[in-house]
Amino acid sequence: MTELDQPHDAAAALEALEAARIERARLGELGRWSEAGEAALGTLRQVLSCASPDIVGPDLGGLVYVAGSPRPGIQHSARHGHPVPPERLSATQAMQLVNHGTEPQLAAELAHQALKSFNWRDVGSFWYSILTLVYLDEGEAAQFHLDRATTRSGWAKSTAVPVLRARVAAVNGDPVTAAELLVPFVTQGGPDQFTEVAVAWAIEALVELGELDRADDLLRGHSLSGGLEAVFDRAEVLAARGLLSMAIGNPESAYDDFIACGRELARWGVTNPAVIPWRSRAALSAAATGRATVALPLAEDELSSSRRWGTARAIGTALRAVGLVDIGGRDIDLLKKAIDVLARSGARSTLMQARYELAVKLKIEGRHDEVQLALRDFRETAVATGNESWIERADDTMRRWSETGDTAKVSVKERKVANLAQAGLSNGEIAKRLHLTTSTVEFHLSNVYRKLAISGRSELRSILVPIL
C-alpha cells in the first residue's frame, strides 16, 4: 500500500485510497471481511491524518458499503476547500458495524459522536451517521439531526437532506411523505450522487401506496428495467425493482432480483438484514411460485441474522416472512409474534401488512371469531400511515367478508391450487403440476374464491399472501 510521506500530498493519498479499494475487494472475494474492513479503515485513518483540503468526499467512496455512497474517480471542478473532518472515520466505522450486523451499541455511539462534534461541512459523515441511526431504529434521533442540519449555513439546499428525510419517513411507515419528497427530486433535478438511490426509494414508496404505474414509469424513465452494470447503487435498485415485480404479480422476476441483490451485498460483506431484508423478500417470492422448501430456509436465515442485530424492525420483518412461508402449522402464531414485535418498532407499514396477512390466514383457517378483530387492527394501522390504497383494501375486505359470513376453511388441496394460481400458472399448467384434471382445478379455485369472498384470479393474486 502506498505510503503518505508528505502530509499534503493529494496524489499519494488518492493512490493509497485506490489501493485500499482494490485490497478490500480482493479480501472480500476470499470472504476475509474483517481484514477487508481493517484495510479500508487503516488507509482512511492515514488519509484523514493528513488533513489535506485537496481530498474531497467522493475520493473516500468505495471503502465501505452505503446506499448513495460517493463515487470514487469523479473529476471535480475544484480540488480544494475544507479538509474532510476526522468524524468521517467514526461515521465509516459505524456503517461498517451496521453492514456486518455486529455491535449495535458501538455503532450507535460512533454515529452520535460524529453527529455531535463534526463541523457540518462533510456530507458523507452526515449521510453515513443518519443512515446508521435509521438501521438502528433510531428514527426520532435521525429526524432531530435532520432538522438541526437545515439550520446550518449551506445545508438548506443540500440534496442529501430531503433524500434522508424521505428515507426516515418511509421506514417509519409514512410512504406518502417519502413519495412527496423523492418523486420531484428524481423527476425535476439533474444527475446527482443520490439520484439512483432516490429513484429506488421512490419506487418502494410508490409500490407501498399502490401507485404501480408511476413506479414503473420511474423505473423505465431512469433506464433501470434492464441490465444494471453501469448502476452504482445496484443493491437498492434491485430491491426496489423486486418489490415492484411482486406487486404487479411477477414473483419469478422478483425472486431473481432479490437474489441478485443479496449477491451484490455479499460482495461488500453486508449480512445485516436491517440494511435490505432481501432474504425475507426472496422467501416470499419463492413461496409465491410454489417453492416453499426454498423459501423457509431463506426466511429463517434472515431471522437468525436479525436477532444478532437485535432491532425490533429487523426481527419483526423476518418473523413475518417465516410466518408467511411456514409449512409446519406455525404460521398464525408466528405472524402474531411478528405483529407484537413490529408494534414496538416504528415499522408501521410492515406492521400494517402483517395484520392484513394475519387476517387472511385466519380466514383461510376458518377462525372467524378472530378475523374481524384482525381486520380492525389492520385498518387502524392503515389509517395511521395515511395510506389510502390500504385503507380501501381494509374497507373492501371487511365489507366482502361480512357479506359472505362464516365459511369453511380452505383445504390443503385448495391451498396448493390457489398458490399456483397466485404465481400466474394457467389452469392447465396447474393440472399438469398437481396431476389433476382441469375441471378439478376449476372446482378447487371456485371453492377458494367463495371462501375468501373474491371474484376471481386477479383478486386472488392481489392478496399477495402465499396461502401454502
Buried (B, 14 or more C-beta within 10 A) or exposed (E): BBEBEEEBBBEBBBBBBBBBBEBBBEBBEEEBBEBBBBBBBBBBEBBBEBBBBBBBBBBBBBBBBBBBBBEBEEEEEEBEEEBBBBBBBBBBBBBBBBBBBBBBEEBBBBBBBBBEEBEBBBBBBBBBBBBBBBBBBBBEBBBEBBEEBEEEEEBEEBBBBBBBBBBBBBBBBBBBBBBBBBBEBBEEEEEBBBBBBBBBBBBBBBBBBBBBEBBBBBBEEBEBEEEBEEBBBBBBBBBBBBBBBBBBBBBBBBBBBBBBBBEBBBEBBBBBBBBBBBBBBBBBBBBBBBBBEBBBEBBBBBBEBBBBBBBBBBBBBBBBBBBBBBEEEEBBEBBBBBBBBBBBBBBBBBBBBBBBBBBBBBBBBBEBEBBBEBBBBBBEBBBBBBBEBBBEBBEEBBEBBEEBEEBEBBBEBBBBBBBBBBBBBEBEBBBEBBEBEBEBBBBBBEBBBEBBBBEEBEBBBBBBBBBB
